[in-house]
Every structure is written in structure tokens, then in C-alpha cells.
């Protein structure tokens, strides 16, 4: 595996993992969510973090997987 591919994979896992942890904390520790949104300020911050990290981390992981497949074909 090339070093740049490894860096992309590691970054994607860290970013996506941060989004998952933020979402789990928002639902469990920070008061949960109603139809109007999170109940606490910490819940809102976790929501914002999850909304930012989950798509970014997923797309970074997707790019890394495609790069890994492209490197394997060479």
C-alpha cells in the first residue's frame, strides 16, 4: 500500500469515527433528540459535528478505497 493511500484511509477513518462518536453522544449522553432537535447545547454541538464529519469522512473513505483499488491494478 502506498503511503498516500494509507494517509487517506487513516484520515477517513478518523473523521468518520469522530462523526459516529458525536452522533452516539448526542443520542445518549447529551440529552437525546426530540422532533425540535437536541435538548442541550452540547447536543447541538454534537449534531453540528456529526453533520460535518459523517459525509466528509465517508467521501474520504470512498476516495481511499477507490485509490486502493486503482493501486492494486497497477
Secondary structure, DSSP 8 states (H G I E B T S, - for coil): --HHHHHHHHHHHHHHHHHHHHHHHHHHTT--EETTEESSHHHHHHHHHHHHHHHHHHHHHHHHHHHHHHHHH-
